[in-house]
Amino acid sequence: MKRTIPARLAEDLGLPKSRTMEAIVKAELISAVLQEIDRAGITHAELAKRSGLARSAVTGVLSGSLQRVTIDRILRLVDAAGLEAHVKVRRTA
C-alpha cells in the first residue's frame, strides 16, 4: 500500500497523521494568503483591519508560526485577502 506524504511525514516525526495533515493545510493556506497580499499590495495592517484580527496576530500567522494558530483564524485571513478555500476529501489508497 502506497503511503501519502502526510503519512510518511507523520511516521518520520513520530506524530499522529492528523496533526501532520493539519500543519500542511495551515501552511498551504498561509502560503496562498502571502502570495495574494504580495500580488495585491495588501499590508499586514490592512489585512488585520479586514479580518478583525490584531496586526500582531496577522504578522505572527504570516511569519509561519503555526503553534496556537487555529484554522478559523487562517480562514479569516484567507477571506480578508479576497480568497476562497476549498477542501477535497478522498479515500486513502
C-alpha positions as CSV (number, residue, x, y, z in Angstrom):
1,M,0.0,0.0,0.0
2,K,1.4,3.4,-1.0
3,R,1.6,5.9,1.9
4,T,0.7,9.6,1.4
5,I,3.2,12.3,2.1
6,P,1.5,13.3,5.4
7,A,1.5,9.7,6.5
8,R,5.2,9.3,5.8
9,L,6.0,12.6,7.4
10,A,3.9,11.7,10.5
11,E,5.7,8.4,10.8
12,D,9.2,10.0,10.4
13,L,8.4,12.7,13.0
14,G,6.5,10.3,15.4
15,L,3.3,12.4,15.2
16,P,-0.3,11.5,14.6
17,K,-1.2,11.7,10.9
18,S,-4.0,14.2,11.7
19,R,-1.5,16.7,13.3
20,T,0.8,16.5,10.3
21,M,-2.1,17.0,7.8
22,E,-3.3,20.0,9.9
23,A,0.1,21.6,9.7
24,I,0.3,21.0,5.9
25,V,-3.2,22.5,5.4
26,K,-2.3,25.5,7.5
27,A,0.9,26.1,5.6
28,E,-0.8,25.9,2.2
29,L,-3.5,28.4,3.3
30,I,-0.9,30.8,4.7
31,S,1.2,30.5,1.5
32,A,-1.8,31.3,-0.6
33,V,-2.6,34.4,1.6
34,L,1.0,35.5,1.4
35,Q,1.1,35.2,-2.4
36,E,-2.2,37.2,-2.7
37,I,-1.3,40.0,-0.4
38,D,2.0,40.4,-2.2
39,R,0.3,40.4,-5.6
40,A,-2.4,42.9,-4.5
41,G,-0.1,45.0,-2.3
42,I,-2.1,44.5,0.8
43,T,-0.3,45.4,4.1
44,H,-0.5,43.4,7.3
45,A,-2.3,46.3,8.8
46,E,-4.9,46.3,6.1
47,L,-5.3,42.6,6.3
48,A,-5.7,42.9,10.1
49,K,-8.4,45.5,9.6
50,R,-10.3,43.4,7.0
51,S,-10.1,40.2,9.1
52,G,-10.8,41.8,12.5
53,L,-7.6,40.3,13.9
54,A,-4.8,42.3,15.7
55,R,-2.0,43.2,13.4
56,S,0.5,41.4,15.7
57,A,-1.6,38.2,15.3
58,V,-1.6,38.6,11.5
59,T,2.1,39.1,11.4
60,G,2.6,36.1,13.6
61,V,0.5,33.9,11.4
62,L,2.0,35.1,8.2
63,S,5.5,34.6,9.6
64,G,4.9,30.9,9.7
65,S,4.2,30.4,13.4
66,L,1.7,27.6,13.4
67,Q,1.6,26.9,17.1
68,R,-1.7,28.0,18.7
69,V,-2.9,29.2,15.3
70,T,-6.4,27.9,14.5
71,I,-7.8,27.1,11.1
72,D,-10.5,29.6,11.9
73,R,-8.0,32.5,12.2
74,I,-6.3,31.4,9.0
75,L,-9.6,31.2,7.1
76,R,-10.4,34.8,8.3
77,L,-7.1,35.8,6.6
78,V,-8.0,33.9,3.5
79,D,-11.3,35.7,3.3
80,A,-9.7,39.1,4.1
81,A,-7.2,38.6,1.3
82,G,-10.1,38.1,-1.1
83,L,-9.6,34.3,-1.5
84,E,-11.8,31.3,-1.1
85,A,-10.6,27.9,0.3
86,H,-11.9,24.6,-0.9
87,V,-11.5,21.2,0.8
88,K,-11.2,18.0,-1.1
89,V,-11.6,14.7,0.8
90,R,-10.9,11.3,-0.8
91,R,-10.4,7.7,0.3
92,T,-6.9,6.7,1.1
93,A,-5.3,4.1,-1.2
